[in-house]
Amino acid sequence: MIKVNLTINSIKETIRNLSGKNVSVKLNLGRNKFVTFPAVVNGVYPSLFTVSPYDKNFLGKTAYSYSEILCGRVKITLPEKRAGQSEDI
C-alpha cells in the first residue's frame, strides 16, 4: 500500500499560499469525465476555498472543500513555468 503524506493541514497551507495566483483546476466528475479550467484562487476559508474561473460563462461549482483534494476529486495545478513542467497539488 502506498502511503500519501498529504494531510488536511498541509493542503490548507498550500492553498493559502496560492491565494490570488493563477491555477488550473481539474475536476473528476465520475465515470471517466473530467473538466479542466483556468482560474484564480480568491477565497480561503477554514473549511473550504473558492476559485474564480476566467470563463465568465462557467456554470460549475467554484467552492471546494480541502477533503476533495485529499480524496482526488479536485486537482489544483500551477501553470507551466517551462515546457513540460507543472506542479500538482
N, C-alpha and C positions, 0 to 999 in steps of 0.2 A: 504494500500500500504506500502510495506517495503522500508524504505529509507536506501540506502547504503552510508557509509561515505567515499567511495573512490573518490579521485579526480585525475586528471592527474598529478598534482604536487606531491601528496603522492606516486603515482605509480612510478614516475621518481626517487624519493628519495629512495624508496625501491629497485629498480633495480640498482641504483648507488651503494647501499650498498652490493649488490650481485655480483658486478663485480669481476671476477676471481674465483668465487665459483662454486662448483658443484650443479646443479639443475636438476630437472626433468621437461620436457616441455610436456604439454598435449594440443594438437590442436583439435579443433572442426571443422571437415571438412564438417559438414552439413549432413542431412539425417541419423542421428544416427551413423556417422562414426567418430572415434577418432583415433589419432596417439599419442603415448607417447614414448618419447626417452630421455635418459640421455644426458646432455650437460653441457658446461661451458659458463657462460655469459662473453663475451670477449670484446664487444664494446658497450659503452654507449654514445649516441649522443643526441642532443637536440630534435629531432623528432622521433627517433627510437633507438632500441638496437639490437645487434646481438648475436647469440649463436653459439658455435661450437659443433656439435654432436660428441659423441665418435665414432659412426659408420661412418667410412670414406666413405662408400657406400651410405649414406643417400642422397637422391635426392630432398628432400623437401626444402621449403623456410627456411632460417635461420635468416632473419631480420624481426623484428616485430615492429609495432608502439605501443605506450603506450595505444592508444584507443582500440586496440584489446584486451588488458587485461581488460579494463574498460567494454567493451560490452560482455566479456565472451568467445571470440573466442580462446584466448590463456590463459592457466593457468600455472603458474610457481610454483613449489613445491620444497622446500628444501628436501634433502634426509632424511630418517627417522633416528632420533637420537636413539630412543629406539623403541621396538616393538610396533606398533600401533600408533605412534605419528609422524605426519608430519605437516608442516606449509604451508598453502596455501597463495598465493598472488593473 
